[in-house]
Amino acid sequence: MTETENIQLDATLQDVIGTSAFRAKLANGHEITAYVARSDRERVEVSLHNGAAVVVEMSPYDMSKGRITLDK
């Protein structure tokens, strides 16, 4: 089985849910739950705050959550 392609979208962080979980709003108006990967927590978590612009990587099978890959 081949690996599926992930979708990368621009988002803005709205609320902090937990230590590594955020409520994010996509450019098209949809709201999702965005997580920081364990391996990226030390590198990215310092610069994440409400209103921060980020790139979210999502699976085409579950469009309700995504992983924060890089901050703009």
C-alpha positions as CSV (number, residue, x, y, z in Angstrom):
1,M,0.0,0.0,0.0
2,T,1.4,3.4,-0.9
3,E,1.6,6.3,1.4
4,T,-1.1,8.9,1.1
5,E,-0.4,12.5,0.3
6,N,-1.1,15.0,3.0
7,I,-2.8,18.3,2.4
8,Q,-1.0,21.5,3.6
9,L,-3.1,24.5,4.4
10,D,-2.6,27.9,5.9
11,A,-4.3,28.5,9.3
12,T,-4.5,31.0,12.1
13,L,-4.5,29.8,15.7
14,Q,-7.6,30.9,17.6
15,D,-7.5,29.3,21.1
16,V,-5.1,27.1,23.2
17,I,-6.7,23.8,24.1
18,G,-3.9,22.1,25.9
19,T,-0.1,22.0,26.0
20,S,0.3,21.0,22.4
21,A,-3.3,21.4,21.0
22,F,-4.8,24.5,19.5
23,R,-8.1,25.5,17.8
24,A,-7.2,26.8,14.4
25,K,-9.2,28.5,11.6
26,L,-8.4,27.7,8.0
27,A,-8.4,30.4,5.3
28,N,-11.7,29.0,4.0
29,G,-13.4,29.6,7.4
30,H,-13.4,26.0,8.7
31,E,-12.3,25.4,12.3
32,I,-10.1,22.4,13.2
33,T,-8.0,21.1,16.1
34,A,-4.3,21.5,15.4
35,Y,-1.6,19.6,17.2
36,V,2.2,20.0,17.5
37,A,4.1,16.8,16.8
38,R,6.2,15.5,19.7
39,S,9.4,15.9,17.8
40,D,8.6,19.5,17.0
41,R,7.4,20.7,20.4
42,E,10.7,22.2,21.6
43,R,11.4,23.9,18.3
44,V,7.9,25.4,17.6
45,E,6.0,25.7,20.8
46,V,7.7,28.9,21.9
47,S,6.4,30.9,19.0
48,L,2.8,29.6,19.0
49,H,0.2,32.0,20.4
50,N,-3.4,33.2,19.6
51,G,-3.4,34.8,16.2
52,A,-0.2,33.1,15.0
53,A,-0.1,32.1,11.3
54,V,0.9,28.5,10.8
55,V,0.9,25.7,8.2
56,V,-1.2,22.7,9.0
57,E,-0.8,19.3,7.5
58,M,-4.0,17.2,7.2
59,S,-4.9,13.8,6.0
60,P,-7.5,13.7,3.1
61,Y,-9.5,11.2,5.2
62,D,-9.9,13.2,8.4
63,M,-10.3,17.0,7.8
64,S,-11.2,17.8,11.4
65,K,-7.7,17.7,12.7
66,G,-4.2,18.5,11.6
67,R,-0.5,18.7,12.6
68,I,1.3,22.1,12.8
69,T,4.3,21.7,10.6
70,L,5.9,25.1,10.4
71,D,5.2,28.6,11.6
72,K,5.2,31.5,9.2
